[in-house]
Amino acid sequence: MTDPKHAAAFLKGVLSEVGTKASRVRFKDALEHAVGERTAKHLEVVGFRGGRLYVAVDSAPLYAEMIGFRRDSIRKACNEFLAPEQIGEIVFRMGGTAHV
């Protein structure tokens, strides 16, 4: 059994998680804007840290397309959508291997 936590510590954790989920939704919307609804269904925002957006891709051919041809154009389109917040780099990972 774990020791009880102070209410302030508990609430701080809950509020930071809510903020994280809200920012993921915002980044997901930006990705959908950049790649279209059909392609966005195959992408999952894993996190954002240090200017890097981490995205899981559920299809090997789509992963190859993203890292080989579309990474920079997607980043630019996302940045237009997110202004003034900016993504410095998008890191694509195959589904199940993405973590921040």
Residue pairs with C-beta under 8 A, 6 or more apart in sequence:
20 47
23 48
24 45
24 47
24 48
26 82
27 45
27 48
27 53
27 78
27 82
28 40
28 43
28 44
28 45
29 81
30 77
30 78
30 81
30 82
31 40
31 43
31 45
31 55
31 74
31 78
32 40
33 77
33 78
33 81
34 73
34 74
34 77
34 78
34 81
35 43
35 70
35 74
39 62
42 57
42 58
42 59
42 62
43 55
43 56
43 57
43 58
44 55
44 56
44 58
44 95
44 98
45 53
45 54
45 55
46 54
46 55
46 56
46 93
46 98
46 99
46 100
47 53
47 54
47 99
47 100
48 54
48 87
48 100
49 100
50 88
51 86
51 87
51 88
51 89
52 87
52 88
52 89
52 90
52 91
53 75
53 78
53 87
53 89
53 90
53 91
54 91
54 93
54 98
54 99
54 100
55 66
55 90
55 91
55 92
55 93
55 98
56 92
56 93
56 94
56 95
56 96
56 97
56 98
57 63
57 66
57 92
57 93
57 94
57 95
58 95
60 94
63 92
63 94
66 74
66 92
67 92
71 90
71 92
74 90
75 87
75 89
75 90
78 87
78 90
79 86
79 87
93 99
